[in-house]
């Protein structure tokens, strides 16, 4: 049996208070149920946003940069 994302990324989630953690867990769980397979860096972005370490605009900019980088990497293959 594989670990849940909460177990796999406990070190990241443990930085959050209970309210922040619940928000991230709900968001990620819903996305996983829709087919998302998050990476560690994607979970870390969610955690940083929930902890107030980055603004919504910074979060969106980083997500878009990651998407562009992944597209370039896939197109280079």
C-alpha angles and dihedrals in degrees: 000000000000124000120260116247088253090059093041094051100030091127090061097041093048089070090068130083115240095266094048092045092051091051093051093044092051093047095047094041091053091049092048089052087055091054104270116146103197125208124220091256091053091052090046090054091052090049093048091050093048091048091054094245091128136025124244089255092052090048093051092046091052093047091050091047090052091050091050092047091050092049091051091048092050094046091051091061 
